[in-house]
Every structure is written in structure tokens, then in C-alpha cells.
Amino acid sequence: VVNREFDFIVLNLGRKQGLEVGQEFAVVRGEEVLGRVKVEKLYDELSAAAILPDSKKDAIREGDAVKAI
């Protein structure tokens, strides 16, 4: 899920997958890096991550992948 109003995304990864608050990820589609996000809220099976300012936030959409930085 992408929330452009508040500049965050919801990841289908969480505490059970080893994520931690403060962890950063690159948002990617294929080989293209669309931006970076930082985990702010953590739950067992999902997390909320802020879209960082240098990102192409209008290009990020549901279904994009994340890679640990």
C-alpha cells in the first residue's frame, strides 16, 4: 500500500521476517531504483515505512519490491 498524503508505504514484511525500526530499504521495480524508505512502525507480519525525501514518490506503487540497503 502507498499513502502519498502522508508519504509512507506498508510492507508485507514485519518483525517475524527480522525487520527492525530504523531499517532502510530501496524500493525497486525490475532494475530501476525508485527511492528509499525507512521503517517507522513494526508489527508481526507488516510494517510502515516513511518514503525518504530523495525518492521518486510519485513513481512508487503497490507491487514494487524492496531490497535491504
Buried (B, 14 or more C-beta within 10 A) or exposed (E): EBEEEEBBBBBEBBBEEEBEEEBBBBBBEEEEEBBBBBBEEBBEEBBBBBBBEEBEBEEBEEEBEBEEE
